């Protein structure tokens, strides 16, 4: 294990041009990424993979299952723990029929959560950012503007 750790540690001090050349040798069928950190991570993974062997088919299947149920980019659950599809609903949002309330410039704002969208003053919007823009006239991240952080609860 010490040899593997040393090889990985050596990647951190290797010039980017050398990392790119090594990446081309290892992954000849892929384009070389321009991100140094990504290069190091990919090469480190390959070093470990050569030493320990590839992932088992069962592990690869489990990874694919997790990808289908969880969106790591947006950090949202696509399916609930019961396995039912939630049509891509963001887990930060309260259940449909609930309200998000905010006081803005001394005025109370109530936004109703719909199955698909949000209702504010009788108008339906596709996302919270559109509601925030309608209220302020400026581009806002809707989750930031309304303070939505975890299942609709403010922290």
N, C-alpha and C positions, 0 to 999 in steps of 0.2 A: 504494500500500500504506500510505503514511503516513496518509492520510485514514481508512482502515479502522481502523488502530491507535488513532487519536485518538478515533474514535467509540466504540470498545470501552472505551478508558480512561475516557471520560466516563461510561460506565454505572456505574463503580465509585463515583462521587461523586453520582450521581443519587438523589434520595429514593425510598424504596420505593413510595410511592403513585404517583409518576410512572412508575416501572418497571412497575408493575401496569397502569397505563393504556396504556402503550406495548405491553405484552404483549397486552392485549385487542385493540388495533388490528391487531397482526401476526398473532396466532393467535385470531381471533374464534370459532373453533369449539371451542376448548379452555378448560377452567377455569384460572383464574389460580392458580399454585402459591403457597403461603405462604412458601416458602423463598427468601430474597433471593439467595443464591448461585446457586440453580437458575435464577431469573429472569434474572440477569446472563448466565449461560452460554447460555441459550436465545436471548436477544436478541443476544448476540455471534455465535452460530452463524448467526442469520438475517442479520445484517449481512454476514458473510463470504459466505453463500450468495447474497445479492443481488449482491454484487460479483463473485463468481467463477462463479456459476451453480450449479445443483443438482448433486448427485452423479450420475454416469452410472449407467445401469441395471446395468452390470457391477459397479460399486463397491457399489451397493445389494445386488446378489445376493451378493457376497463377504461383506458384513456379515451378511446373513441366514445364510449358511453358517457363519460364525464363531460366531454366536449358537447355532446348532444343535449345535456341537461344544464350546463353552466356556461355562461358567456364570460370568459376571463377578461376580455377587453373592457367590457362595460361593467364587469363585476355584478352581473345579475343572474338570477336563477331563471332558466327558461321553463323548467318543469318543477312542480312542487314536490315535496317529499313523498307524496302519495303517488307520484308519477303522472298525474294529470297535467295536460298542457295548459299553460296559462297564457297562451297566445303572445308570448314575449313581454308580458307585463313586467314592469320594473318593480322589484320587491320593496323599493323605498316608498312606493305609493300605498296609501290606505286602500281599503276595499272600495269598489264602486258603490256610489250612494253616499259616501262620506264627504266631508268638507275639509278643505284646507283654509284656515283663517289667518289673516295678517292685517295688522294695522299699518297703514301707509299714509303719511302726511295727515295724520289725525282721523283718517277714514278707515272703517272696518271693511275689509275685502273678504268675501266668501266665494271660494271656487269649489264647485261640485265635481267630484271624481266620477266620470262616466265609465262604462265598460270600454269604450274606445274614445278617449278624448277628455276634455274638461269644459265645464260650462261656467261662464262668468257673465253676469247680467244678461242672461237670455241668449248669449252667443256661444256656440260650440267651437272650441279650438283643438287642434291636433296635439299640442304639447304645452307644457307649462311655460316654456320660453315665449310662446306666442301670446299667452295670457299676460305675462310680465311686460311684454312690449306694448300690448294694448293699454296697459295701465300707465306705464311710465313714458312711453314714446321712445324708449331706448332699448338696445339689445341687451338682454340679461339672460343668464343661465337661470331657467325657471326653478330648478331645485335650490339654487343659491338664494334667489330673490324670496322664495317662500319659506326658506329654512327647512326644507324637507331633507332628512338625513337617514332615517331608519324606520321603515314601515310607516311613514307619515308622521312620526313623532319627532318633535324638535328636541335636540340634546342641550 
